[in-house]
Amino acid sequence: MATYTFKPYNVGRWLIWSLFALVLIFAPLVFTSNLSGTMLAQMGIAIIACLSYNMLLGQGGMLSFGHAVYTGLGSFVAIHALNAVSAGQSHIPVSLLPLIGGIAGMGFAVLLGYVTTKKSGTPFAMITLGVAELVFAMSLMFSEFFGGEAGISGNRVAGENVWGITFGPQIQIYYLIACYTFVCVALMYAFTQTPLGRMLNAVRDNPERVAFIGYNTQHVRYFAFIIAGFFAGISGGLGALNFEIVTAEVVGTGRSGGYLLFTFLGGATFFFGPVIGGILMVLAFVLLSEFTKAWLLYLGLLFVFMVMYAPGGIASLIMMNLRVASFGKLKQIWVSYLGLFVTALVALLGAGAMIEMVYHLQLNSALGNHLKFLGMTLNAKGVDSWFGSTFVMLTGLGLFEVARRHFLEEWSEIQIDIEKEIKRRETA
């Protein structure tokens, strides 16, 4: 006799994906400046790249220092395909060129990934670093393909127009990137629910047991590497269309390090963590770099701070606090959060003033001793400015440590109460 079961819809999941789609649709209507449109397009590209990288790092436990090889080579193949369309040698629609980049990224992953994934752990990381350096060196040697130091330029207004869409205006290229972003994010999430995605998690957590039950761990890593290369290539193809120029920098280790840094900051152990990381990546590269020449130092300090106090990234902080909020305990620690924020801000102000004065002395000494910092005038060679900045930083650090210890005590008590409540519900 057949039995029928009803499986209810996951309302929360439908709500999240709907909100994600609405954000992609209405973001350029809310942020209407030219800079905002450019940044939103770059965010979509960075989200795909960071999520594809997280297939290796977060889901497979593979620390790669060469992921930019596949995004960058996808960009080069896509820009060459775009130039072929412009020259009338190809009739591929411009909207499909990112898929050409994806196929290229997948092809290079097939070629290089088999050797790369033969090892895991530290040897895997070193092999990817070697491959990245090799490809970057080749980008300066083979100028016919890579364009030398000038790179390869293209014009995305090419081929036949479809419904009047030329991809000339930035808003049109944004919505193309938004469509690819939504589809790629959905497909990469779907991958996490497949048997291969679950087996990749098992290889990450316990490769010996996976091998014992009959699976080839190298093959699992290899297939995941190929899939990650495909989505990385799509990201690179979108970047080629957005910027209309591709240079050797896109395959450099600096770009790979950026993917690693911001995927970790966003939270590699959660699927939505790299989405946060991709947004932060664009904010740092576009906005923070415009405000200060010491932006890389600030990123390094932020990375050290996150490793020390929140190794799970921003996503882990969000999930931990959602758990606390679900039990109605968040209101008990909001004062402690305020104390942590204020004291950390005070320490950052003092440290920032010292950093800016050092950079001013090293890079802008010809402009005089005075500089502006958050509305204040500092004397880079004045004892009072250095003493005041040091005092503010040390005071902020001391108060932050006091606030942190008090917060940890409250947090531990709340976690104990939550565990008691869970046990009570289980026995009720």
C-alpha positions in Angstrom: 0.0 0.0 0.0 1.5 3.4 -1.0 2.0 6.0 1.6 2.1 9.7 1.0 4.0 12.2 3.1 3.7 15.9 3.1 7.0 17.9 3.2 6.3 21.5 3.9 8.1 24.3 2.1 11.1 25.9 3.7 9.5 29.3 4.1 12.7 30.9 5.5 14.7 29.7 2.5 12.2 31.1 0.0 12.1 34.4 1.8 15.9 34.7 1.8 16.2 34.0 -1.9 13.4 36.3 -2.7 15.0 39.1 -0.7 18.3 38.4 -2.4 16.7 38.8 -5.8 14.9 42.0 -4.8 18.2 43.5 -3.5 19.8 42.7 -6.9 16.9 44.2 -8.8 16.4 47.4 -6.8 20.0 48.2 -5.6 20.8 50.4 -8.7 17.5 52.2 -8.3 18.4 53.2 -4.7 22.1 53.9 -5.3 22.0 55.9 -8.5 25.5 57.5 -8.8 28.0 56.3 -11.3 30.3 55.2 -8.6 27.6 53.2 -6.9 26.7 51.5 -10.2 30.3 50.5 -10.7 30.7 49.2 -7.2 27.5 47.2 -7.3 28.7 45.5 -10.5 32.0 44.7 -9.0 30.3 43.3 -5.9 28.4 40.8 -8.0 31.6 39.7 -9.7 33.5 39.5 -6.3 30.6 37.4 -4.8 30.9 34.8 -7.5 34.7 34.7 -7.2 34.7 34.4 -3.4 31.9 31.7 -3.4 33.8 29.7 -6.0 37.0 30.0 -3.9 35.0 28.9 -0.8 34.2 25.6 -2.6 37.9 24.9 -2.1 38.6 26.5 1.3 35.4 26.3 3.3 33.7 23.2 1.8 36.8 21.1 0.8 39.4 22.4 3.3 41.8 23.2 0.4 43.8 26.3 1.0 44.6 27.7 -2.4 47.0 30.6 -3.1 46.2 30.5 -6.9 42.5 30.9 -7.4 43.1 34.1 -9.5 44.6 31.8 -12.1 41.2 30.6 -13.1 39.3 33.9 -12.8 42.1 35.6 -14.7 42.5 33.1 -17.5 38.7 33.2 -17.8 38.9 37.0 -18.2 41.6 36.7 -21.0 39.7 34.1 -23.0 36.5 36.1 -22.6 38.1 39.4 -23.8 39.6 37.6 -26.8 36.1 36.2 -27.6 34.7 39.7 -27.3 37.3 41.0 -29.7 36.4 38.2 -32.1 32.7 39.3 -31.9 33.7 42.9 -32.5 35.8 41.8 -35.6 32.9 39.8 -37.0 34.8 36.6 -36.6 32.2 35.2 -34.2 28.5 35.7 -33.6 28.3 34.7 -30.0 25.9 37.0 -28.1 27.8 39.3 -25.7 25.6 38.1 -22.9 27.0 34.6 -23.2 30.6 35.5 -23.2 30.9 35.0 -19.4 30.0 31.4 -20.1 33.0 31.3 -22.5 35.1 32.5 -19.5 33.6 29.8 -17.3 34.4 27.1 -19.8 37.9 28.4 -20.1 38.3 28.4 -16.3 37.0 24.9 -16.1 39.3 23.8 -18.9 42.4 25.1 -17.1 41.1 23.6 -13.9 40.9 20.2 -15.7 44.5 20.7 -17.0 46.1 21.9 -13.8 43.8 20.5 -11.2 44.7 16.9 -11.6 48.2 17.4 -10.5 47.3 20.1 -7.9 44.7 17.9 -6.1 47.0 14.9 -5.8 48.1 16.4 -2.5 46.1 18.0 0.3 46.9 20.4 3.2 50.2 22.3 3.0 51.5 20.6 -0.1 48.3 21.5 -2.0 48.7 25.2 -0.9 52.3 25.2 -2.0 51.5 23.7 -5.4 48.8 26.3 -6.0 51.2 29.0 -5.1 53.7 27.6 -7.6 51.1 27.4 -10.3 50.1 31.0 -9.7 53.6 32.2 -9.9 54.2 30.2 -13.1 51.1 31.6 -14.8 51.9 35.2 -13.8 55.4 34.8 -15.2 53.9 33.4 -18.4 51.6 36.5 -18.6 54.6 38.7 -19.0 56.3 36.3 -21.5 53.5 35.5 -24.0 52.3 39.0 -25.0 50.3 37.6 -28.0 47.8 36.2 -25.6 48.2 38.2 -22.4 49.0 41.6 -24.1 52.1 42.3 -22.1 52.1 45.1 -19.6 49.3 47.0 -21.4 46.9 44.0 -21.3 44.1 43.3 -23.8 41.3 45.9 -24.4 37.9 45.3 -25.9 34.5 47.0 -26.6 31.5 45.3 -25.1 29.2 47.2 -27.5 29.5 44.5 -30.2 27.4 42.1 -32.1 23.7 42.4 -32.7 21.4 44.3 -30.3 18.7 42.2 -28.6 15.6 44.3 -27.6 17.8 47.4 -27.8 20.2 46.2 -25.3 23.8 47.2 -26.3 25.5 46.8 -22.9 27.0 50.2 -23.4 25.3 51.9 -20.4 26.6 50.7 -17.0 23.0 49.9 -15.8 22.7 47.3 -18.6 25.9 45.6 -17.7 25.0 45.7 -14.0 21.8 43.7 -14.6 23.6 41.2 -16.7 26.1 40.7 -13.8 23.1 40.6 -11.4 21.5 37.8 -13.4 24.7 35.8 -13.5 25.2 36.5 -9.8 21.8 35.1 -8.8 22.0 32.0 -11.0 25.6 31.2 -10.0 24.9 31.7 -6.3 21.9 29.4 -6.6 23.8 26.8 -8.4 26.7 26.9 -6.0 24.3 26.5 -3.1 22.6 23.6 -4.9 26.1 22.0 -5.2 26.4 22.0 -1.4 23.2 19.8 -1.2 24.4 17.2 -3.8 26.1 13.9 -2.8 29.4 15.3 -4.3 29.1 18.4 -2.1 28.4 16.4 1.0 31.3 14.0 0.2 33.6 17.0 -0.3 32.7 18.1 3.3 33.5 14.6 4.4 36.9 14.7 2.7 37.5 18.0 4.5 36.6 16.6 7.9 37.9 13.0 7.8 39.7 11.9 4.5 40.9 8.7 6.1 37.4 7.5 6.8 36.2 8.5 3.3 39.0 6.5 1.8 38.2 3.6 4.1 34.6 3.3 2.8 35.8 3.2 -0.8 35.9 6.8 -2.2 38.9 8.2 -3.9 39.5 11.5 -2.0 41.7 12.9 -4.8 38.9 12.4 -7.3 36.5 14.2 -5.0 38.8 17.1 -4.6 39.5 17.2 -8.4 35.9 17.3 -9.4 35.2 20.1 -6.9 38.3 21.9 -8.2 36.9 21.8 -11.8 33.5 23.1 -10.7 35.1 25.9 -8.7 37.2 26.7 -11.8 34.0 27.0 -13.9 32.4 29.6 -11.6 35.7 31.4 -11.2 35.9 31.7 -15.0 32.4 33.1 -15.1 33.5 35.7 -12.6 36.5 36.6 -14.8 34.4 36.8 -17.9 32.0 39.2 -16.2 35.0 41.3 -15.1 36.3 41.4 -18.7 32.9 42.8 -19.8 32.6 45.3 -17.0 36.1 46.8 -17.3 36.7 46.1 -21.0 40.4 45.6 -20.3 42.3 42.6 -18.8 45.9 42.9 -17.6 48.4 40.6 -16.0 47.3 41.7 -12.6 44.2 39.5 -12.7 46.3 36.4 -12.5 48.7 37.7 -9.8 49.1 36.3 -6.4 47.8 39.6 -4.9 44.4 38.9 -6.4 44.4 35.3 -5.1 45.4 36.7 -1.7 42.5 39.0 -1.8 40.1 36.1 -2.4 41.6 34.3 0.5 41.5 37.3 2.9 38.0 38.4 2.2 36.5 34.9 2.1 38.0 34.3 5.5 36.7 37.7 6.8 33.3 37.0 5.6 33.2 33.5 7.1 34.4 30.4 5.2 32.4 28.0 7.3 29.0 29.4 6.2 27.7 29.6 2.7 26.7 33.3 2.9 30.1 34.2 4.4 31.8 34.7 1.1 28.9 36.9 -0.1 29.8 39.3 2.8 33.4 38.9 1.9 32.8 39.9 -1.7 31.0 43.0 -0.6 33.8 43.9 1.8 36.4 43.3 -0.9 34.9 46.0 -3.2 34.4 48.4 -0.3 38.0 48.0 0.7 39.5 48.2 -2.9 37.3 51.1 -4.1 36.4 53.2 -1.1 39.0 52.5 1.6 41.9 52.9 -0.8 40.6 56.3 -1.7 40.5 57.5 1.9 44.0 56.5 2.9 47.2 55.2 1.5 47.5 52.9 4.5 44.4 50.9 3.6 46.4 47.6 3.2 47.8 48.0 6.7 44.3 48.6 8.1 43.1 45.4 6.3 46.0 43.5 7.8 45.1 44.7 11.3 41.5 43.8 10.7 42.5 40.3 9.6 44.7 39.8 12.7 41.8 41.1 14.9 39.4 38.6 13.3 41.8 35.7 13.7 42.2 36.5 17.4 38.6 37.2 18.4 36.3 35.9 15.6 38.1 33.1 13.6 34.8 32.1 12.1 34.4 35.4 10.3 31.5 37.9 10.3 29.1 35.1 9.3 29.8 33.2 12.5 29.2 36.4 14.6 25.8 36.8 12.9 24.8 33.2 13.4 25.9 33.1 17.1 23.9 36.3 17.8 20.9 34.9 15.9 20.9 31.9 18.1 21.1 34.1 21.2 18.3 36.3 19.8 16.1 33.2 19.2 16.1 32.5 22.9 15.4 36.1 23.8 18.8 36.7 25.4 20.2 39.4 23.1 18.8 42.3 25.1 20.9 41.2 28.1 24.2 41.9 26.3 23.5 45.0 24.1 25.2 47.2 26.7 28.3 45.1 26.6 28.2 45.2 22.8 28.0 49.0 23.0 31.0 49.1 25.3 33.1 46.8 23.0 32.2 49.0 20.0 33.0 52.3 21.7 36.3 51.2 23.3 37.4 49.5 20.0 36.6 52.7 18.1 38.7 54.8 20.6 41.6 52.4 20.2 41.3 52.5 16.4 41.2 56.3 16.4 44.5 56.5 18.3 46.1 53.8 16.2 44.8 55.4 13.0 46.2 58.8 13.9 49.7 57.3 14.5 49.5 55.3 11.3 48.5 58.3 9.2 51.3 60.4 10.7 53.9 57.7 9.9 52.6 57.5 6.3 52.6 61.3 6.0 56.2 61.5 7.1 57.3 58.8 4.7 55.2 59.8 1.6 54.0 63.4 2.0 56.7 65.1 4.0 57.2 67.7 1.2 53.6 69.0 2.0 54.6 70.0 5.5 54.3 68.6 8.9 50.5 69.0 9.3 47.8 66.7 8.1 44.1 66.3 8.4 42.6 63.2 10.1 38.9 62.9 10.7 38.5 66.7 10.9 41.5 67.0 13.3 44.8 68.7 12.5 47.8 66.6 13.5 51.5 67.6 13.5 53.4 64.6 12.3 56.6 65.9 14.0 54.8 67.3 17.1 55.3 65.6 20.5 51.8 66.5 21.6 50.2 64.8 18.6 52.2 61.6 19.1 51.6 61.6 22.9 47.9 62.2 22.5 47.5 59.5 19.8 49.4 57.0 21.9 47.4 57.9 25.0 44.1 57.5 23.2 45.2 54.2 21.7 46.4 52.7 25.0 43.4 53.9 26.9 41.1 52.4 24.3 43.0 49.1 24.3 42.8 48.9 28.1 39.1 49.7 28.3 38.4 47.3 25.4 40.1 44.5 27.4 38.0 45.3 30.4 34.8 45.3 28.3 35.9 42.1 26.6 36.3 40.2 29.8 33.0 41.4 31.1 31.3 40.5 27.8 32.8 37.0 28.0 31.4 36.4 31.5 27.9 37.5 30.3 28.2 35.4 27.1 29.1 32.3 29.1 26.2 32.7 31.4 23.8 33.2 28.5 25.2 30.0 26.8 24.6 28.0 30.0 21.0 29.3 30.2 20.4 28.4 26.5 21.7 24.9 27.0 19.5 24.5 30.1 16.5 25.7 28.0 17.3 23.3 25.2 17.4 20.4 27.7 14.1 21.5 29.3 12.4 21.6 25.9 13.7 18.2 25.0 12.3 16.7 28.2 9.0 18.5 28.1 
